[in-house]
Amino acid sequence: MVYNNSIARFSMGLLVFIFVENSFCTDYHWSANLRYRLKTDTSNDVEESSVSSFSEMRSRIGFDVLGDNATAHFILQDSRIIGAPDNRAGVTGNTIGSTLHQVYFTYEGYKRTFQVGRFELALGNQRIIAKNNWNNTGRSFEGILVKRKTQIGERLLFTLPVVETYDTEHDDSKDHVLSGMYWNINLPGIGEGSKVEPYIMNYQQVQDNGSYNMFGCRADLKRNSILFEGEFAMQSSRRIKANILSLNLGYKTDQFNWLKSLTAGLDIVSGDDPGTDDLEGFSKYFGARHKHHGYYDYGLHKKYFGHTHEGLQELNLKGRFNFLADSNLLVAVHNFSSHDGKTAYGNELDLIIKRKVSDDLSSEFGLVFYDPDSGDDLLTFMYIMFTANL
């Protein structure tokens, strides 16, 4: 399933015309989000006896122009490491510039919502498409998103140009484009909040025969105190045959003041077999990493940008508890290995404390221990973060 880019560009132009002709601004809304994070360095270049840490600061200012049936959204972002040479702190000169992290408009009409421009996109549990909020910059997509609500849920149709090759190839078929349809189907008969999310996507990447179709489905089911969250997806083309599987079974209860939930999970990301001509590694190029595979930046189980990696087999056990001073404590244990289990990566223990200080301010503290199977010493990672939403 490959969408015609010429049609997409014509549609974008038509929506801009509709926006200009039918929008009359009636209201404005300002917002601000500031996040400070101090964390230790996990680089392999850090000497055993040294202490290395650095601070990240991310600032976002949002401005929404609200009309009767159309709105315009602008998110200005400044992301930096405090004290970085490019900042030129304390020096007379130009610093690095801020950027528009998001700039898009929405138009409601014809029983649909049209969204055009540069925007964040987080689908499902963000395994496939994520906004990567853990990252100090985050991720934005550019393109067109069409939403339609129905009696059973919501349908999303999108086309997202990732690399535009107009200045080199002069051919739409050479562009890199992610496009597809995503459904959100409610299942109230099973339990409140239960749903399934089937999807069909296509990634057009002519270089290195990287194009593939993807078919998948995610389920989020709740029945009394039993929780199930799972996802399965396949990527396929003439050369690519890859898949991903995630199964998570949990128990949520209000019977104990100190316990919120317990969850056991299995994640499998297929890896490539060097003995075949096919590429079996599942590419999570647009998906989240820290959200699912622990907090320590251990290279062997973090980045799955292509189809030639060893894959992943992960077992995890997570508990969420009520903690001191109205805080929430996450205790998570992970075991990592390659997809086929032949290469052991190691084990990780996460202790994450989150607290809502006020309606405007929240804090988060993380302490992570990673025990690599390679025989290295125990690796640690620590961070403290404050976020203000105004």
N, C-alpha and C positions, 0 to 999 in steps of 0.2 A: 504494500500500500504506500505509494509515493504521491504526495500532493504536488500539483503544478505550481511552481513559484510565481509564474506570471499572474495566475489567478489570485494568489495570495497578495501580491503587490497591488493589483487592481482593487481588491477588496479593501485593503488598507486605505487607499486613496478615496474610495467611496465613503468609508466610515468617517474619514476626516471631513469630507464635504457635509455629511449628515450632521456631524458634531457642530460645525460652524453655523449651519443653517437653522438648527433647532434648539441650540443651547442659549439660555439666558441666565446668567449667574444670579443666584438669590442668596447665597450664604458662603461663609468661609470657615475653615477649621484649621487650627495650628496644632502641632504635636511635636514632642521632642523625646528622644531616647538617647541616653548616655550610658556607656558601659566602660568601667575600668577593671582591668584584670592584671594581677601580678602573678607570674608563674615561673616555675623553674625550667631550665633548659634541658631538653632531652636529646640534644645533638650528640653524636658519637665522638665529636672532637673535644668534649669536656673531659678534662683530666679527673682521675678518681678523687684526688685530694682537694679539688677546687670547687667553689660554689658559684654557680652561674644562674642568674635570674634576670628577667626583664619585664617591663610593664607595657601593656597594650591599652590604647584608648580608642574607642569608637563612638562617634557622635553623629546622630541623625536628627535632622529637622524636617518635619513634614508639613506640607501646605496643601490643603484640599479646597478646590473651588467647586461648590455644589450648585447644580442647576436642577431644573424640573425633571429632566430625563437624561441628563448627561453630567458627568463629573470629570474633573481633571485632578490628577494626583502628582505631587512632586516630593521626592525624598532626597534631600541633600545629605551626603555622607562624607565624613572625614575619618579616615582610619590610619593609625600610625603606631609605631613603637616609640614610646617616650624616650627622647634623647638620641634617636637615630640621626646619623650624619645628614641625611636629606632634609631633616627638619630645620637645620641651621639654627637651633635654639641658642639664644644669646648672641647671635651673629647678625650683623646688618646685611640683609639680602632677602631674596625671594625663597619662601618655603614651598614644599610640595603642595599642589592644589587639591581642593576637594572636588568630588564628582557627584553627579546625579545618579545615585544608586537605583532609583526608580523614577520614571517619568512616563505616565500613561493616562489615557482617558477611558472612561466606560460610558456606554450608551445603552439604555434600556428601551427596547422596542421589539415588536414582532414576537413577543413572548420569550425573548432571549436577552441576555446581557453580553454585549460586545466589549472586549477589552483589548486595547491596542497600544503598543509602546514597549517600554522596558519595565519589567516587573518581576517580583519574586514568584516562584511557583513551587508549592509543596504538595505532592499528591500522596494520599494514603499515609503510610508510616515512613515515607521519605526514603525507602530503599532504592527506588528507581529514579525518582525526581525529587530533589531536595533544595531547600534554600541555604543549607550549610550555615546555620546560625552560629555554630560553635566557632567557626572561622571568624577572624576579626574583620574581614571584608564582606563575607557572605557571597551569595550567588544571585545574579539576576539574569533572566532570559529576555530576549527581544522577539516580538512577533505578535500574533493574534491569538486570543483565547475567547471562545464563545461558550457561554454557559446557558443551559436550559433546564429549568426545574419542572419536574413532572410529579404525578401523584405518588410514584414509588421512589422518587429520589431525584438525582441530578445527573445530567450528561454534560461532559466537557469535550470540546473539539478544539484542537490547537495545532498551530504550525509555528515553529520556532527556528528561524535561521541562526545557525551557530557560527558558521564561517561563510561570509559572502565573498565570492571570488571574482567580482565584476572587474577588478583592475588587473587580473592575470589571465583568467580563463575565458571571460566574456561568454559564458554558457551556464544557464541555470542548472543544468544537470550536473555540473561540477561543484555546486555549492554543498555545504554540509548543513543538513536540515533535520531537525527532530520534529516529528509530527505524529498525531494519533488521536484516539478517542478514549475517554475514561469515564466509566459509569460509577455512580454511587447509589446503590440500591438498598433501601431500608428494609429490615426484617423485624418489625415490631412483634410478630408472633412468637419469636424465639426469646426476646427480652429487650428491654429498653436500651437503645443505643446500638443494637445489633445491625450489621450491614455486611454486604459483600461488594467488592469493587473490581469488576473485570475491566481489562484494558487491552487495546491493540495499538501498537506503535511501530513506527518505521524510522530508522536512522539512515539517512543518505550520506555516505562518506565514500566518495569514489576512490580516494587515495588508499593504496594498500588493500583494496577489496574489503573495506571496512563496513560496507552497508549491510544492514540486517533488518529483519522483521522481528518484532517481539510480541508475544502473547502471554498474558498472565492474569492472575486473579488474587485478590487479597480478601480475607475474611476477618471480621472483628465481631465475635459472638459473646453474649453475656446471658447467663442463665442462673438466676439466683446469685450464689456466691462464686460460681465457676466462670472463669474467663478463658477464652481461646482467641489467640491472634496468630494468623498464619498467612503465608504468601508463597506462590509458586509462579515462576516465569521462565519462558524459553526464548532464546535468541537464535535465529536460524537464517542461513543463506546457503549459497553453494559451498562455502568453505567453513562457515561458522555453525557450530552445534553446541550451544551452551545453555545452562539452566541454573536457577537459584531456588532454594527451598528454605523456608523458615517456619518453625513450629514452636508456639509458646503456649503453655498451659498454666493457668494461674488460679489462685484462690484469694478472694477479697472478702473481708469480714469487718463488721462493726461491733463484734462481740468483745473485742479486746481493745482497751484504750491505747495500748502501745503498738499494736500491729495493724498495718493497713492492707498489705497484700504480700503474697509469695508467688513467684513465677519461676518455672523451669523451662529452658529454651534450647533449641537446636537450630543452628544456622549452617547451611551448606552452600558454598559458592563453588561451582564447578571449575576445575583447573585444566590446563592444556596437557595433552599427552604428546610428548615430543616424537613418539614413534608413529604418529599418523600424519596425514597431510591436512586433516581438518584442524580447526582452531576450536578447542572445547572450553576455553576460559570465558567466564561470564564477565562482561564489562559493566562495572558500576560507575561509569564515567560521570554520570549526572546524579548519582545517589549519595546519601549521607554515609559517613564512616564512623565518627565518634559516637553517633547516636546508637549504633548497634554493636560495634566491635571494641568496646572498652575505651579508656581514656588515654592510655599510654601510647605515644607515637612510635610503636615498634614497627619498623618498615615492612617486615614480612607479612603482616596481616592488616595493612591499612589501605594500600592503594591498588585498585583493580581497574586501571584506566584502559587497558587493552584486553586482548584475548590470549596472551601467552604466559600468564602467571600460573602459579601452582595451585591456586584456589584456596579454599578455607573450609575447615570443619571446626565448628565451635560449639561447645557445651557451656551453658551458663545457668546460674542460679541467682535470683535477685529477690531481695526482701526490702520492703518499704515500711518504715517505722515512724511513729510519732516520737519526736526527740525533745530535748530540753528547750525551754523558752519558745514553745510553739513552732519548733523547727521540724523539718522532714528529713529523715535519714535514709539514704539508699546504700545498701550493702550488696555488692555484686561480685560474684566469683566467675571467672572465665577460664576455659581451657582451649587453647588454640593449636591447630595442626593444619597441614596441607589437606587438600580435598580428599586425597586417597589415604590419609593417615600415615604415610611413610615418613614425612618430615614433621617432627614435633617443634612447635614454636615456643611454647611456654604457658605459664599460668599468670593470671592477673587478679588482684583484689582491689576493689574500688570502695572507698568510703566517701560519700558525697552528702553534705549537709546543706539544705536550702531553707531559707527563712524569709518570710515577708515582713520586713521591718515596719512598713506603713503602706498606705495605698499607693504611694509614689516610689518607694524604695524597697528593693529586695537584695539579698546577699546570698552568696554561694561559696562553699569551701570544699575543696576536694583533696583527698590524699590517696595516692595510687601506688601500689607495689607490684612490680612486674618481675617474675622469676623466669628468665629465658632458659630454654633447654640446652642452649649452646655451651653452658658451663660458666657463663659470665656471672658476676656478682649480682645480688638483688638490685634491681633498678627502681628508683623512686621518682615520683612526680607529684608536685603540690601546686595548687593555685587557690587564690582567693579573688572573688569577683563581686562588684557592686553594680547594680543596674537601676537607673532612675527612668521612670516613664511619666511624662508630664503632658 
